[in-house]
Amino acid sequence: MKEVNISELERRFQEKIDNDIRIEPKDWMPDEYRKTLIRQISQHAHSEVVGMLPEGNWITRAPNLRRKAVLLAKVQDEAGHGLYLYSAVETLGADREQTIDDLHSGKAKYSSIFNYPTLTWADMGAIGWLVDGAAIMNQVPLCRCSYGPYARAMVRVCKEESFHQRQGFEIMTTLAKGSPEQKAMAQDALNRFWWPALMMFGPNDADSKHTQQSMDWRIKRHTNDELRQMFVDATVPQAELIGLTVPDPDLKWNEETGHYEFGAINWDEFWEVVKGNGPCNKDRIDTRRKAKEEGLWVREAAMAHAEKRAKRKSA
Ligand code: 3HC
């Protein structure tokens, strides 16, 4: 077969990207494309799995059976999203055990938002409404990501995400229309989760080291700031609808641009949390490490069972 040089391979690759032809696992791809997808998809998977912890904390304390069943279903969905995404990252040649060890060692990141504590039941509403709302804003464009397995995983994830966002907003609506104490609890949760939710979209475009390349490779379809703006524009009217106040004195509607202007994000806080110095970082990783250790016997039993069945089949 005629040798094709790298620059020709890169040209053909970018031509596929520019023509919205999906890149599949067996296709040639630049090492850097593979690397940035392993980085992003693995950290996305870690975010889903660590994201189970703040909400899992409230399953036993849900106010009634319906709320408990809904929260259980949501947390189970997040586990499934994580497993989906770990499978997607394996299609790029990443080793799952190593990927998970990178989370436990602190080498890999996960979304900063999950390092904040969940102090009241209203936080379950704020997380569903704001965190899953932000996740949807970010994940819907990922359904058109140039890498096939990631885009297809996102289609399934987004269907479940919209249920997550709706159940969260319903909790906030119920509390906001409840007693003065319930409304105060909802407002407190909004106050604590609003700015960390804006940080989920990543640093400003000017400070984002990956965005331009990810846009050129059509991994990202919108920049961090574009998605953040879309989230603010969609969410502020929802807060107003239920009589809650977004904790930003600089928030104002700009008739000319058709967007909300909002205040400055505390990027020092963001980078401190990303670096591991958030309120719950240590607790989250300790819990994940403990889950891996305590689950070892289940994995060993499942492997032994699978090997026995394979032996029986081949006998
Ligand atoms: N938390 C932690 N780290 C973050 C971050 C955040 N909110 N935002 C950015 N970073 C990190 C990046 O990972 C990168 O570090 P790295 O090079 O070590 O990976 C660095 O900050 C620079 O940021 P960039 O904007 O240049 O990086 P990206 O181009 O990767 O953009 C992103 C960051 C927007 C999070 C992008 O990776 C992305 O879209 N990821 C997929 C979606 C995702 O992971 N969402 C997280 C939440 S999942 C969730 O909420 C589940 C829901 O069910 C609850």
Residues whose N, C-alpha, C, O or C-beta is under 5 A from the ligand:
A	BS01	3HC	R39 Q40 Q43 H44 S47 E48 G51 K109 Y110 S111 S112 V131 D132 A135 M199 M200 F201 G202 P203 S208 K209 H210 T211 S214 V274
